[in-house]
Amino acid sequence: MTMECWVLIPFKNSVEETACLFEDYREDLENYQREREAKCESDSRMRENSLDEEAEKLGIKGLYRLIKKHENLLERHRSAIIELSNGNSNRAYNILQGYND
């Protein structure tokens, strides 16, 4: 799954001015974020359901679920390694434990 990402560059090299600029649109931005997160979640569920149906038709539903769990574990390890390389050992530990922010 790909997530959209924006890098907000401070306006005129001033974080305060940028914060004020975006503060005027906070509610709109938060609503947009909630809408995008809901759509991503809905799309993800639809993909999962479709894959579950196909796996069940093929008689490999248990194997498919095992593979998905393995992929999730690998992704957690990748994320934890990134956090460790950035000096965030507590965050890395939380990721490995499966805690989400």
C-alpha positions in Angstrom: 0.0 0.0 0.0 1.3 3.4 -0.9 0.7 6.4 1.3 0.6 10.0 0.0 3.2 12.2 1.6 3.9 15.9 1.5 7.0 17.7 2.8 6.0 21.1 4.1 8.9 23.5 3.6 8.8 26.5 5.9 7.5 29.7 4.2 10.2 32.3 4.1 12.4 30.1 6.3 10.1 30.7 9.3 8.4 27.8 11.0 6.2 30.2 12.9 4.9 31.8 9.7 4.3 28.4 8.1 2.4 27.2 11.2 0.2 30.3 11.1 -0.3 29.8 7.4 -1.6 26.2 7.9 -3.4 27.0 11.1 -6.0 28.8 9.0 -6.7 25.5 7.3 -6.3 23.2 10.2 -9.9 21.9 10.2 -9.9 21.4 6.4 -6.6 19.6 6.6 -7.7 17.4 9.5 -10.9 16.5 7.7 -8.9 15.7 4.5 -6.6 13.5 6.5 -9.5 11.6 8.1 -11.1 11.1 4.7 -7.8 9.8 3.2 -7.2 7.5 6.1 -10.8 6.1 5.9 -10.4 5.6 2.2 -7.0 3.8 2.6 -8.5 1.6 5.3 -11.6 0.8 3.2 -9.4 0.0 0.1 -7.1 -2.2 2.3 -10.1 -4.1 3.6 -11.5 -4.6 0.1 -8.1 -6.0 -1.1 -7.9 -8.3 1.9 -11.4 -9.6 1.4 -10.7 -10.2 -2.3 -7.5 -12.0 -1.5 -9.2 -14.1 1.2 -11.9 -15.2 -1.2 -9.3 -16.1 -3.9 -7.2 -18.0 -1.3 -10.2 -19.9 0.0 -11.1 -20.9 -3.6 -7.6 -22.2 -4.1 -7.7 -24.0 -0.7 -4.8 -22.1 0.7 -6.4 -19.7 3.1 -4.3 -20.8 6.1 -1.1 -20.5 4.1 -2.1 -17.1 2.8 -2.8 -15.9 6.4 0.6 -17.2 7.5 2.3 -15.4 4.6 0.5 -12.1 5.5 1.6 -12.4 9.2 5.2 -13.0 8.0 5.0 -9.9 5.8 3.7 -7.8 8.7 6.5 -9.1 10.9 9.2 -8.3 8.3 7.7 -4.7 7.9 7.8 -4.2 11.7 11.5 -5.3 11.7 12.3 -2.9 8.8 10.6 -0.1 10.6 12.4 -0.9 13.9 15.8 -1.0 12.1 15.1 2.5 10.6 14.2 3.8 14.1 17.3 2.3 15.6 19.5 3.8 12.9 17.9 7.2 13.8 18.7 6.7 17.5 15.1 6.0 18.5 15.6 2.8 20.5 12.3 3.2 22.5 10.3 3.7 19.3 12.1 0.7 17.8 11.1 -1.4 20.8 7.5 -0.3 20.6 7.4 -1.2 16.9 8.8 -4.7 17.6 6.2 -5.2 20.3 3.5 -4.2 17.8 2.4 -1.0 19.6 1.0 1.6 17.3 1.0 5.3 17.9 
